[in-house]
Amino acid sequence: MRDPHCHSSSILVERPADAAFEIMSDGVKQGAWAWGSANRREVEPGLFLGASVFTGAASYVRLNIDRERLLVDYDVGARKEEMQFRNMARVIPGDVLDLGANKCVVSLMTWRTSAQTDADWERLSCIHEAEMFLIKGLLERK
């Protein structure tokens, strides 16, 4: 079944979970793989601004980081006054999945708003799946 409310994508990464979590929980580093808000810069403490590689539209992002659980919630908006929770990333250590300590699984989830058309939702879902390969590549080439 294709979930009409939440899209998730995951990928196995041959790096320890703490290394993967660093790229998922750093607002500037995230700009290297997040196509909806690329080329990020910090505009005030904890608030980042990037631009969509597809439309050029500005995108503000605030990260809510839970290091203990290797979880990041992302608040996103075209303007900082309109930001809302949109995405979540989770890193699962390899040992939890019997993969070994030097591997992990990185997952990215997003929830559909009522304003998103079917085409917008399909594009976002495809983008997140492609971003998984960017994350894997960035982590494994080090």
JOCORMO-V130411 format. One record per residue. N is the residue number from 1. PSI is psi in whole degrees, -180 to 180 (NA if undefined). BURIAL is # if it has 9 or more other C-alpha atoms within 8 Angstrom, else .. Layout:
n=N psi=PSI burial=BURIAL
n=N psi=PSI burial=BURIAL
This chain:
n=1 psi=136 burial=.
n=2 psi=119 burial=.
n=3 psi=121 burial=.
n=4 psi=-4 burial=.
n=5 psi=-33 burial=.
n=6 psi=134 burial=#
n=7 psi=135 burial=#
n=8 psi=148 burial=#
n=9 psi=146 burial=#
n=10 psi=157 burial=#
n=11 psi=144 burial=#
n=12 psi=131 burial=#
n=13 psi=133 burial=#
n=14 psi=62 burial=#
n=15 psi=154 burial=#
n=16 psi=155 burial=#
n=17 psi=-38 burial=#
n=18 psi=-34 burial=.
n=19 psi=-41 burial=#
n=20 psi=-40 burial=#
n=21 psi=-32 burial=#
n=22 psi=-44 burial=.
n=23 psi=-25 burial=#
n=24 psi=-22 burial=#
n=25 psi=11 burial=#
n=26 psi=115 burial=.
n=27 psi=-33 burial=#
n=28 psi=-46 burial=#
n=29 psi=-32 burial=#
n=30 psi=-29 burial=#
n=31 psi=-14 burial=#
n=32 psi=-19 burial=#
n=33 psi=-15 burial=#
n=34 psi=99 burial=#
n=35 psi=-24 burial=#
n=36 psi=-13 burial=#
n=37 psi=66 burial=#
n=38 psi=167 burial=#
n=39 psi=52 burial=#
n=40 psi=153 burial=#
n=41 psi=151 burial=#
n=42 psi=120 burial=#
n=43 psi=-21 burial=.
n=44 psi=163 burial=.
n=45 psi=119 burial=.
n=46 psi=2 burial=.
n=47 psi=127 burial=#
n=48 psi=151 burial=#
n=49 psi=130 burial=#
n=50 psi=-171 burial=#
n=51 psi=147 burial=#
n=52 psi=133 burial=#
n=53 psi=-13 burial=#
n=54 psi=-46 burial=.
n=55 psi=-16 burial=.
n=56 psi=-2 burial=.
n=57 psi=141 burial=.
n=58 psi=148 burial=#
n=59 psi=119 burial=#
n=60 psi=145 burial=#
n=61 psi=136 burial=#
n=62 psi=133 burial=#
n=63 psi=132 burial=#
n=64 psi=104 burial=.
n=65 psi=131 burial=#
n=66 psi=90 burial=.
n=67 psi=-37 burial=.
n=68 psi=-39 burial=.
n=69 psi=1 burial=.
n=70 psi=49 burial=#
n=71 psi=138 burial=#
n=72 psi=127 burial=#
n=73 psi=138 burial=#
n=74 psi=122 burial=#
n=75 psi=134 burial=#
n=76 psi=148 burial=#
n=77 psi=157 burial=#
n=78 psi=-26 burial=#
n=79 psi=149 burial=#
n=80 psi=-27 burial=.
n=81 psi=-15 burial=.
n=82 psi=11 burial=.
n=83 psi=144 burial=#
n=84 psi=160 burial=.
n=85 psi=130 burial=.
n=86 psi=-37 burial=#
n=87 psi=160 burial=#
n=88 psi=141 burial=#
n=89 psi=146 burial=#
n=90 psi=136 burial=#
n=91 psi=125 burial=#
n=92 psi=117 burial=#
n=93 psi=144 burial=#
n=94 psi=-36 burial=#
n=95 psi=-34 burial=#
n=96 psi=-32 burial=.
n=97 psi=16 burial=.
n=98 psi=36 burial=.
n=99 psi=-13 burial=#
n=100 psi=158 burial=.
n=101 psi=-21 burial=#
n=102 psi=15 burial=#
n=103 psi=162 burial=#
n=104 psi=171 burial=#
n=105 psi=128 burial=#
n=106 psi=129 burial=#
n=107 psi=144 burial=#
n=108 psi=130 burial=#
n=109 psi=146 burial=#
n=110 psi=151 burial=#
n=111 psi=141 burial=#
n=112 psi=135 burial=#
n=113 psi=163 burial=.
n=114 psi=-20 burial=.
n=115 psi=-14 burial=.
n=116 psi=128 burial=#
n=117 psi=169 burial=.
n=118 psi=-41 burial=.
n=119 psi=-43 burial=.
n=120 psi=-43 burial=.
n=121 psi=-43 burial=#
n=122 psi=-43 burial=.
n=123 psi=-48 burial=.
n=124 psi=-41 burial=.
n=125 psi=-45 burial=#
n=126 psi=-40 burial=.
n=127 psi=-46 burial=#
n=128 psi=-36 burial=#
n=129 psi=-42 burial=#
n=130 psi=-37 burial=.
n=131 psi=-28 burial=#
n=132 psi=-42 burial=#
n=133 psi=-33 burial=#
n=134 psi=-46 burial=#
n=135 psi=-49 burial=#
n=136 psi=-47 burial=#
n=137 psi=-44 burial=.
n=138 psi=-40 burial=.
n=139 psi=-39 burial=#
n=140 psi=-14 burial=#
n=141 psi=-10 burial=.
n=142 psi=NA burial=.
